[in-house]
Amino acid sequence: TSAGAGSARPAGWWHAWRARFGLAEVCGTSTALAGFAAGYLQAGSLLAAAGLATLGEAIGFYGCIGAKTAVAASRATAHLGGWRRLAAGIWHAVREQLASCAVAEVADGFLIRPGCLAGAAWLLRSLPGGVWIGFLAGKVVADVAWYGLEAYARRGVTWSASRSGLGGGPAPAEGS
C-alpha cells in the first residue's frame, strides 16, 4: 500500500461517520442534556435524569435518523409508484438503518446508556460540577459502546445480506 492510502483512511472514516450520524448526534445530545437536566433539577434523582436523558437522546437521535432515512428512501424509490414505492422505501429504511441500529439500541437503551450516565454522574458528584461532568463522561462511554455494537451489527447485516443475495447490489429492472 502507498503512504497516501493509509493517511486517507481516517479522513474517509470521519467523513462517512459525520455524514451518517453527525447531525443526529447533535440532535440526540441536545435532547439528552435537556432530559438529564429535567430529571436531575426537578427530581434530584440521577436515575430519573439518566432515564430521561436516554429517552430524550433516542427521540432526538432517531427523529433525525428517521427524517434522513425517509428522504434517502424517497430518492432511492422515485422511479416506483404506489404500493411498490412504499414497500421499497420501507425495505430501504430497514436495510440502511434499522437492521444495524436495532441491536445496538436495545442494549444501549435498557442497560448501557442509563448505567453509564447515572454511574458516571454518581461517581463524580462530589466534584464541583461533577454531575454534569459525569453526564458528559457517561455519554462518551455509552456512545463508544453504542457505535461499537452498531459497527459489529452492521458488518453482520452486510455479510448476511450479501450471502442471501439481498445486499446492496443494483436494483432489478422495473417489470422483472
Secondary structure, 3 states (H helix, E strand, C coil): CCHHHHHHHHHHHHHHHHHHHHHHHHHHHHHHHHHHHHHHHHHCCHHHHHHHHHHHHHHHHHHHHHHHHHHHHHHHCCCCCHHHHHHHHHHHHHHHHHHHHHHHHHHHHHHHHHHHHHHHHHHCCCCCCHHHHHHHHHHHHHHHHHHHHHHHHHHHHHHHHHHHCCCCCCCCCCCC
